[in-house]
């Protein structure tokens, strides 16, 4: 197996190869660091590469594995497997910028709880991946940083705000990556880059020791090339920490085990249009139609549903604006965030709580309206991937409206707290990946993961690689 093939094999298989001593943690880490050095100057998927720390840790793990008294089966599940962390999650001793150039030298003093779980699972952290500024845009083009590019075509965006994580996984700079999703920020990059991206249910993954994100709308997620990898990373990241404002009971089986379950007879709803935006682009519509046709062939019942998200837009804008006020002087922010911050500061303080109350009421209606179906199939975005900088010269108000129209299928399920998974669904005529999303019942990642695995078995996708990265 050459180094390129090794870089693209699933993280679960990498863990097995390490356990059986076919490869060492140091060898695998060096493969990825070499690829980052060779390729990332074109992609800009990492804000910070932790090469020295990663090598030191990988050497220690290699020595630990070589010890005669070590039983490989007793090691953590992902012992020695490299991973990337979105630059929203603090990692001790490493800058944490939130995509704000002014903060590029601000070093985190401790690991967040999520990073602690990832370390406990045996992962070696390669670095912090690029994100859009404060996570507010669905493309990764933060002011003061070079734009992150899509490995399938460098003139296009990998999406955002977890665009760096998606670009790194898709180009074989790591096998899996952590991301965050407050309005599609895992699902959109997954769709843009041909990956699996899981947005967890609200309460599935602790935000300790930090507070809640966006009133509970912001949650963590996983990115991988296979459903099993993304599900296994979700197992690692899940769990309650004392004091969490939201929590869920553990599933009856692990999310990885769910990928081996065969689902039949599910009630599948689907939509390719939603008010007030209208119909998705024909290419995105066809991806949904092809998926539901496959699901019908696999024995599931499918029906078209009507979706109306009109009431969500105005209160969501208010919440979105409020998140931009992070204590950074306005003139250090990009155009869109300066605009959002100005609007946020012009509103009375009660507007935020009123908007939140309205969104919670709307969420109840959405969940109730969807209660008769097990899974909802939707586009991830309303039209195919954007070029890098495509909306950069637009007035901020117009850019915001374009964003809302593009990502309409995603934020409603941050509001409801339902789990969702983006999966690959082919390619556009110009060779860019397409994706669809499966939305589950509240707290039910298991069903959508099992269904995604069933689709993956019928129409595999992980063998696809960007030519740039080969």
TORGU-723527 format. One record per residue (C-alpha): x negated, y, z negated; residue number from 1. Coordinates in Angstrom, 3 decimals, decimal comma. Example, Ala and Ser with C-alpha at 12.3 -4.5 7.8 and 13.67 -1.06 7.14 Angstrom:
<nodes>
-12,300/-4,500/-7,800/1;
-13,670/-1,060/-7,140/2;
</nodes>
This chain:
<nodes>
0,000/0,000/0,000/1;
-1,467/3,351/1,024/2;
-1,185/6,486/-1,087/3;
1,689/7,924/0,971/4;
3,762/4,773/0,567/5;
2,970/4,748/-3,142/6;
4,121/8,362/-3,481/7;
7,509/7,544/-1,944/8;
8,407/4,345/-3,768/9;
11,092/4,694/-6,470/10;
10,087/5,703/-9,982/11;
11,520/2,461/-11,371/12;
9,289/0,464/-9,037/13;
6,296/2,618/-9,991/14;
6,987/1,813/-13,639/15;
7,046/-1,908/-12,814/16;
3,767/-1,699/-10,890/17;
2,125/0,036/-13,857/18;
3,443/-2,538/-16,313/19;
2,147/-5,405/-14,188/20;
-1,179/-3,547/-13,805/21;
-0,989/-3,375/-10,023/22;
-1,688/0,346/-10,347/23;
-2,770/2,460/-13,292/24;
-1,171/5,631/-14,638/25;
-4,337/7,495/-13,703/26;
-4,291/6,236/-10,100/27;
-0,641/7,213/-9,649/28;
-1,091/10,629/-11,232/29;
-4,098/11,304/-9,014/30;
-2,080/10,354/-5,911/31;
0,471/13,022/-6,735/32;
-2,033/15,696/-7,740/33;
-3,889/15,133/-4,468/34;
-0,641/15,480/-2,517/35;
0,282/18,639/-4,416/36;
-3,122/20,115/-3,558/37;
-2,733/19,163/0,117/38;
0,910/20,080/0,712/39;
2,258/22,510/-1,841/40;
0,615/25,599/-0,419/41;
3,169/25,230/2,400/42;
6,127/24,242/0,191/43;
5,605/26,363/-2,941/44;
7,570/23,821/-4,957/45;
5,519/24,312/-8,156/46;
5,113/27,489/-10,181/47;
2,565/25,750/-12,448/48;
0,576/22,568/-11,814/49;
-0,582/20,953/-15,067/50;
-3,438/19,048/-13,447/51;
-5,837/18,996/-16,393/52;
-3,157/18,012/-18,920/53;
-1,736/15,368/-16,578/54;
-5,133/13,773/-15,932/55;
-5,983/13,714/-19,647/56;
-2,670/12,086/-20,476/57;
-2,885/9,602/-17,593/58;
-6,390/8,532/-18,681/59;
-5,149/7,914/-22,218/60;
-2,237/5,841/-20,933/61;
-4,514/3,854/-18,641/62;
-6,774/3,051/-21,584/63;
-3,764/2,154/-23,721/64;
-2,507/-0,244/-21,058/65;
-5,926/-1,858/-20,790/66;
-6,046/-2,634/-24,512/67;
-5,864/-6,386/-25,111/68;
-3,261/-6,082/-27,867/69;
-0,707/-4,150/-25,801/70;
2,389/-6,010/-24,660/71;
3,511/-4,227/-21,438/72;
7,186/-4,988/-22,071/73;
7,014/-2,967/-25,303/74;
6,002/0,218/-23,504/75;
8,511/3,026/-22,811/76;
10,610/2,593/-19,669/77;
8,666/5,089/-17,528/78;
5,229/4,649/-19,054/79;
2,685/6,427/-16,844/80;
5,161/7,619/-14,185/81;
4,663/11,277/-13,191/82;
7,597/13,727/-13,257/83;
8,207/17,417/-12,584/84;
10,147/19,803/-14,853/85;
12,136/22,821/-13,654/86;
10,718/26,089/-14,922/87;
13,745/26,687/-17,135/88;
12,769/23,998/-19,651/89;
9,987/25,069/-22,042/90;
6,895/22,833/-22,109/91;
4,425/23,582/-24,899/92;
1,320/25,428/-23,743/93;
2,663/26,106/-20,229/94;
4,239/29,277/-18,773/95;
8,041/29,344/-18,656/96;
9,194/32,112/-16,338/97;
12,859/31,471/-15,515/98;
11,825/32,649/-12,064/99;
10,979/36,159/-13,354/100;
7,594/37,336/-12,133/101;
7,107/39,588/-15,155/102;
7,128/36,475/-17,378/103;
4,593/34,429/-15,406/104;
2,087/34,630/-18,273/105;
4,585/33,924/-21,063/106;
3,548/30,578/-22,529/107;
6,022/28,301/-24,343/108;
5,056/27,425/-27,893/109;
6,965/24,130/-28,088/110;
8,664/21,506/-25,980/111;
12,408/21,777/-25,661/112;
14,323/18,712/-26,876/113;
14,871/17,578/-23,308/114;
11,132/17,553/-22,612/115;
10,553/15,624/-25,829/116;
12,913/12,874/-24,597/117;
11,122/12,789/-21,257/118;
7,745/12,401/-22,961/119;
9,134/9,686/-25,263/120;
10,196/7,735/-22,173/121;
6,536/7,599/-21,120/122;
6,572/10,120/-18,283/123;
3,505/12,203/-17,439/124;
4,437/15,806/-16,613/125;
2,781/17,098/-13,437/126;
3,979/20,675/-13,718/127;
6,787/23,215/-13,707/128;
8,796/23,592/-10,514/129;
9,971/26,762/-8,821/130;
13,423/28,193/-9,439/131;
15,402/31,164/-8,280/132;
15,231/34,243/-10,504/133;
17,321/33,536/-13,641/134;
18,930/30,746/-11,613/135;
21,456/33,084/-10,025/136;
20,958/32,285/-6,344/137;
21,327/28,971/-4,486/138;
17,984/29,418/-2,713/139;
14,564/29,584/-4,333/140;
13,154/32,940/-3,329/141;
12,261/34,714/-6,565/142;
10,825/38,201/-6,328/143;
7,044/38,126/-6,779/144;
6,753/34,412/-5,931/145;
6,376/32,866/-2,472/146;
9,637/31,321/-1,244/147;
10,079/27,598/-1,734/148;
10,589/25,746/1,544/149;
12,421/22,648/2,671/150;
10,047/19,789/3,597/151;
12,417/18,672/6,365/152;
11,905/22,017/8,107/153;
9,739/24,697/6,522/154;
11,804/27,548/7,956/155;
14,797/26,467/5,815/156;
15,523/26,675/2,100/157;
15,541/23,617/-0,169/158;
18,452/25,251/-2,014/159;
18,457/26,475/-5,578/160;
18,151/27,110/-8,299/161;
16,402/23,722/-8,758/162;
14,857/24,113/-5,310/163;
11,297/23,451/-6,437/164;
12,268/20,158/-8,076/165;
14,130/19,016/-4,959/166;
11,363/20,037/-2,568/167;
8,786/18,206/-4,713/168;
10,768/14,952/-4,808/169;
11,709/15,076/-1,109/170;
8,094/15,615/-0,043/171;
6,638/12,906/-2,274/172;
4,969/15,218/-4,789/173;
6,739/13,309/-7,567/174;
9,252/10,458/-7,623/175;
11,862/12,123/-9,842/176;
12,419/15,555/-11,315/177;
14,540/17,302/-13,907/178;
16,843/20,134/-12,920/179;
19,644/22,266/-14,282/180;
23,086/22,962/-12,847/181;
25,253/25,951/-13,816/182;
27,059/26,252/-10,497/183;
25,549/23,681/-8,160/184;
21,861/24,157/-8,917/185;
21,104/20,412/-8,833/186;
23,697/19,337/-6,274/187;
22,872/22,015/-3,686/188;
19,112/21,288/-3,564/189;
19,870/17,553/-3,462/190;
22,104/18,070/-0,430/191;
19,608/20,385/1,277/192;
16,724/17,945/0,771/193;
18,372/14,542/1,306/194;
18,289/13,453/-2,351/195;
20,523/12,155/-5,100/196;
21,348/14,845/-7,652/197;
23,394/14,200/-10,780/198;
25,080/17,018/-12,695/199;
25,799/15,569/-16,109/200;
29,045/16,038/-18,010/201;
29,193/18,857/-20,510/202;
27,923/17,424/-23,787/203;
26,026/14,522/-22,204/204;
22,570/16,091/-22,567/205;
21,568/18,208/-25,542/206;
20,278/21,744/-25,046/207;
18,484/21,657/-28,415/208;
16,784/23,626/-29,796/209;
18,120/26,280/-27,396/210;
21,697/27,494/-27,376/211;
24,424/26,623/-24,912/212;
24,089/27,794/-21,332/213;
26,769/29,931/-19,715/214;
29,356/29,070/-22,316/215;
28,805/25,380/-21,696/216;
29,007/25,677/-17,904/217;
25,262/25,188/-17,507/218;
24,138/21,574/-17,919/219;
21,079/19,491/-17,140/220;
20,687/17,124/-14,236/221;
18,413/14,715/-12,413/222;
16,950/14,460/-8,920/223;
15,648/11,323/-7,222/224;
15,518/9,544/-3,901/225;
17,688/6,670/-5,117/226;
20,819/6,463/-7,239/227;
19,054/4,090/-9,633/228;
16,166/6,521/-10,234/229;
18,504/9,456/-10,852/230;
20,692/7,322/-13,133/231;
17,751/5,960/-15,122/232;
16,429/9,485/-15,693/233;
19,901/10,480/-16,878/234;
19,709/7,653/-19,432/235;
16,423/9,106/-20,671/236;
17,743/12,658/-20,953/237;
21,124/11,865/-22,526/238;
22,013/12,008/-26,188/239;
23,364/14,118/-29,017/240;
21,191/16,226/-31,309/241;
22,518/17,323/-34,684/242;
24,248/20,675/-34,328/243;
25,029/20,501/-30,609/244;
28,208/22,472/-29,776/245;
29,369/19,753/-27,358/246;
28,819/16,002/-27,378/247;
30,099/12,815/-25,774/248;
30,048/9,190/-26,915/249;
27,447/6,999/-25,260/250;
28,748/5,069/-22,247/251;
29,611/1,391/-22,642/252;
26,755/0,471/-20,272/253;
23,646/2,416/-19,370/254;
23,810/4,596/-16,280/255;
21,155/2,400/-14,697/256;
23,308/-0,676/-15,356/257;
26,215/1,144/-13,721/258;
24,339/1,058/-10,416/259;
24,730/-2,743/-10,379/260;
28,487/-2,697/-10,951/261;
30,824/-3,262/-8,007/262;
33,777/-0,911/-7,889/263;
36,976/-1,867/-6,064/264;
40,384/-0,313/-5,788/265;
39,440/3,171/-6,940/266;
41,782/6,035/-6,152/267;
39,700/8,438/-4,084/268;
40,812/11,992/-3,389/269;
39,056/14,113/-0,809/270;
39,172/17,662/0,506/271;
37,340/19,546/3,223/272;
39,077/22,878/2,660/273;
39,828/24,886/-0,446/274;
41,509/28,214/-1,157/275;
40,587/31,003/-0,842/276;
37,596/30,100/1,366/277;
39,310/27,841/3,881/278;
37,803/24,928/5,788/279;
34,212/23,776/5,585/280;
31,957/23,887/8,641/281;
32,772/20,979/11,002/282;
29,446/19,289/10,222/283;
30,143/19,360/6,464/284;
33,732/18,273/7,074/285;
32,588/15,288/9,125/286;
30,214/14,193/6,364/287;
33,168/13,967/3,964/288;
35,365/12,209/6,532/289;
32,646/9,628/7,257/290;
32,187/8,988/3,543/291;
35,875/8,461/2,784/292;
36,208/6,187/5,815/293;
33,417/4,039/4,404/294;
35,077/4,028/0,992/295;
38,325/2,851/2,560/296;
36,428/0,051/4,328/297;
34,953/-0,894/0,940/298;
38,438/-1,425/-0,493/299;
39,230/1,897/-2,117/300;
42,417/3,892/-1,698/301;
41,895/7,353/-0,217/302;
44,156/10,390/-0,006/303;
43,669/14,008/0,951/304;
44,250/16,548/-1,821/305;
44,773/20,299/-1,860/306;
42,428/22,465/-3,902/307;
42,947/26,076/-4,884/308;
40,077/27,785/-6,708/309;
41,275/31,360/-6,113/310;
41,789/32,147/-9,799/311;
38,247/31,105/-10,685/312;
36,324/33,648/-8,654/313;
36,813/36,899/-10,568/314;
36,229/35,509/-14,090/315;
33,262/33,482/-12,827/316;
31,700/36,669/-11,453/317;
31,972/38,244/-14,918/318;
30,241/35,274/-16,564/319;
27,619/35,169/-13,811/320;
26,839/38,869/-14,266/321;
26,520/38,574/-18,036/322;
23,819/35,898/-17,797/323;
21,472/38,294/-15,997/324;
21,006/40,483/-19,077/325;
17,958/38,635/-20,432/326;
16,071/41,615/-21,834/327;
13,923/42,275/-18,764/328;
13,878/45,859/-17,435/329;
16,190/46,108/-14,435/330;
13,488/47,337/-12,040/331;
11,489/44,110/-12,535/332;
14,349/42,033/-11,096/333;
15,232/41,225/-7,514/334;
17,949/43,025/-5,578/335;
20,787/40,615/-6,372/336;
20,052/40,486/-10,087/337;
19,687/44,264/-10,327/338;
23,142/44,519/-8,788/339;
24,608/41,919/-11,138/340;
23,016/43,534/-14,186/341;
24,371/46,964/-13,279/342;
27,874/45,534/-12,949/343;
27,564/43,590/-16,194/344;
26,574/46,691/-18,154/345;
29,481/48,671/-16,707/346;
32,059/46,279/-18,190/347;
33,486/46,442/-21,715/348;
32,113/43,862/-24,116/349;
35,461/42,098/-24,351/350;
35,493/41,285/-20,633/351;
33,149/38,326/-21,143/352;
35,302/36,609/-23,779/353;
38,477/37,285/-21,808/354;
36,913/35,761/-18,693/355;
35,787/32,716/-20,669/356;
39,269/32,172/-22,089/357;
40,783/32,439/-18,637/358;
38,299/29,929/-17,203/359;
39,074/27,434/-19,971/360;
42,765/27,725/-19,142/361;
42,124/27,236/-15,430/362;
39,887/24,254/-16,208/363;
42,765/22,513/-17,951/364;
44,913/22,972/-14,844/365;
42,228/21,623/-12,510/366;
41,639/18,522/-14,631/367;
45,385/17,943/-14,919/368;
45,907/18,338/-11,165/369;
43,192/15,735/-10,507/370;
44,287/13,287/-13,208/371;
45,828/10,812/-10,757/372;
42,557/10,144/-8,931/373;
39,386/8,438/-10,134/374;
36,885/10,233/-7,897/375;
37,041/13,375/-5,767/376;
34,892/13,565/-2,606/377;
33,918/17,058/-1,440/378;
31,283/18,870/0,564/379;
28,455/20,180/-1,583/380;
28,338/23,443/0,361/381;
30,678/24,910/2,954/382;
28,153/25,162/5,781/383;
24,693/23,718/6,524/384;
21,403/24,838/4,996/385;
20,213/28,453/5,285/386;
16,962/29,673/6,715/387;
14,473/31,098/4,227/388;
15,277/34,787/3,753/389;
18,454/34,586/5,826/390;
20,418/36,838/3,457/391;
17,495/38,783/2,011/392;
18,230/42,034/3,865/393;
21,952/42,082/3,173/394;
23,418/44,550/0,667/395;
23,647/42,828/-2,705/396;
27,456/42,873/-2,738/397;
27,569/41,119/0,634/398;
24,910/38,612/-0,440/399;
27,008/37,766/-3,500/400;
30,131/37,197/-1,393/401;
28,165/34,967/1,005/402;
26,847/32,927/-1,919/403;
30,329/32,460/-3,364/404;
31,665/31,243/-0,028/405;
28,748/28,853/0,543/406;
28,776/27,163/-2,868/407;
32,543/27,148/-3,512/408;
32,808/23,329/-4,004/409;
30,329/23,324/-6,908/410;
31,084/25,849/-9,726/411;
34,645/24,640/-10,478/412;
33,238/21,465/-11,979/413;
30,814/23,364/-14,168/414;
33,881/25,144/-15,502/415;
35,758/21,885/-16,138/416;
32,643/20,100/-17,432/417;
33,225/17,105/-15,158/418;
30,268/15,056/-13,914/419;
29,316/15,148/-10,244/420;
26,723/13,482/-8,053/421;
25,426/14,698/-4,698/422;
24,347/11,964/-2,310/423;
22,838/12,050/1,191/424;
25,287/11,679/4,070/425;
23,130/11,903/7,170/426;
21,562/14,750/9,102/427;
22,599/17,771/11,101/428;
21,840/17,800/14,858/429;
18,665/19,793/14,120/430;
17,410/17,201/11,626/431;
18,303/18,783/8,273/432;
19,846/16,623/5,550/433;
23,557/16,699/4,738/434;
25,168/15,737/1,462/435;
28,550/15,122/-0,104/436;
29,474/15,152/-3,781/437;
31,481/12,723/-5,856/438;
33,246/14,312/-8,827/439;
34,303/12,058/-11,699/440;
36,798/12,213/-14,500/441;
35,682/14,152/-17,597/442;
32,826/12,301/-19,282/443;
32,813/9,512/-16,681/444;
29,425/9,487/-14,969/445;
29,551/5,682/-14,889/446;
32,218/5,458/-12,176/447;
30,649/7,968/-9,803/448;
27,182/6,462/-10,264/449;
28,523/2,981/-9,502/450;
30,355/4,311/-6,457/451;
27,299/6,221/-5,229/452;
25,236/3,041/-5,520/453;
27,874/1,177/-3,527/454;
27,660/3,787/-0,764/455;
23,851/3,655/-0,877/456;
23,911/-0,120/-0,411/457;
26,218/0,208/2,592/458;
24,291/3,086/4,153/459;
20,751/3,273/2,710/460;
18,909/6,587/2,832/461;
15,752/6,356/0,709/462;
13,664/5,113/3,631/463;
13,925/8,548/5,253/464;
10,885/10,790/4,842/465;
10,142/14,312/6,122/466;
7,501/14,189/8,840/467;
5,736/17,101/7,121/468;
5,090/14,953/4,045/469;
3,867/11,836/5,807/470;
</nodes>
